[in-house]
Amino acid sequence: MSVSPPRPKGPPLNALRAFEAAARLGGFAAAAEELNVTSGAISQHIKTVEDWAGTPLFERRAQGVRLTRAGAAIAPGLAAAFDRLGEATRGLRALRPDPVLQIAALPSVAQLWLGPRLPALRAALPDLRLSVTALERPPNLNRDMFDLSLFIGRPTGHSTETVLAHDALLPVCAPVTAGQIGSPDDLNHVTRLHDATWEGDWRRWSEATGCHLVNPDEGPRYSLYAMALDEARLGAGVLIGHRILVARALTDGGLVRACDGEVETGAALICKTTDPSDEVAALVTALQSVV
């Protein structure tokens, strides 16, 4: 008679993934956002791991959570393990005979920068198939199944980064609105449009240029930058523009500069990859050429 006793089991993989993300990102909320679950689900997953291990891995405090000594000791090994799993999964995906290159992009970048360039990319790389996903936060390219990402941020100089364009702030509006603005001070008498993601742009621009705005934070806000830009095109007011995102509209005349004063931000549109295949390297080169 064969003997098949039950074998000892480890904690569920999803629970280990939740712990690793919370440890790496420094909190349950950030882990929940990365893994696209609720903070409550992350908390429950981590409790499962703690119950299995028989020891707390996080200290719960009013100000947030902090790894215990045991949690800090185990976190690096799990991080390396999930990185290796991601690497192996990408290798498996690369075996497909007709691969699709996956691009992750900030929604405003996807709509206003990448979208208008897709026809040129298809013409330059007719044999490549592209898929674009809009995300609010950059993905973890060591884990997620994206080949490259396009986000606005500060360059680090890492070899995996390619700077496609440098950013700056400048007020933009429709030509009809520009007729109401004779000097920067006139910005106090027109509607100022804001993007909800970059809340402080008007204040930052006014302080850098010396233009006194009575209340730089006043005005309607939009959760989609493309919507704020469309409102500016339609004459609803003046938008504090990011040069990367408004360049096309300035070129085609849908928007004009409301006044002088352009403030460099130190940020840039960054194309980030993992170790690229020939297809990904060709796509990065094409992105540079269609800027």
Stockholm file with secondary structure:
# STOCKHOLM 1.0

chainA/1-291         MSVSPPRPKGPPLNALRAFEAAARLGGFAAAAEELNVTSGAISQHIKTVEDWAGTPLFERRAQGVRLTRAGAAIAPGLAAAFDRLGEATRGLRALRPDPVLQIAALPSVAQLWLGPRLPALRAALPDLRLSVTALERPPNLNRDMFDLSLFIGRPTGHSTETVLAHDALLPVCAPVTAGQIGSPDDLNHVTRLHDATWEGDWRRWSEATGCHLVNPDEGPRYSLYAMALDEARLGAGVLIGHRILVARALTDGGLVRACDGEVETGAALICKTTDPSDEVAALVTALQSVV
#=GR chainA/1-291 SS CCCCCCCCCCCCHHHHHHHHHHHHHTSHHHHHHHHTSCHHHHHHHHHHHHHHHTSCSEEEETTEEEECHHHHHHHHHHHHHHHHHHHHHHHHHTTCSSCEEEEEECHHHIIIIIGGGHHHHHHHCTTCEEEEEECSSCCCTTTSSCSEEEEEECCCCCTTEEEEEEEEEEEEECHHHHTTCSSGGGGGGSCEEEESTTTTHHHHHHHHHTCCCSCTTCSCEESSHHHHHHHHHTTSCEEEEEHHHHHHHHHHTSCEESSSCCEEEEEEEEEEESSCCHHHHHHHHHHHHTC
#=GC SS_cons         CCCCCCCCCCCCHHHHHHHHHHHHHTSHHHHHHHHTSCHHHHHHHHHHHHHHHTSCSEEEETTEEEECHHHHHHHHHHHHHHHHHHHHHHHHHTTCSSCEEEEEECHHHIIIIIGGGHHHHHHHCTTCEEEEEECSSCCCTTTSSCSEEEEEECCCCCTTEEEEEEEEEEEEECHHHHTTCSSGGGGGGSCEEEESTTTTHHHHHHHHHTCCCSCTTCSCEESSHHHHHHHHHTTSCEEEEEHHHHHHHHHHTSCEESSSCCEEEEEEEEEEESSCCHHHHHHHHHHHHTC
//
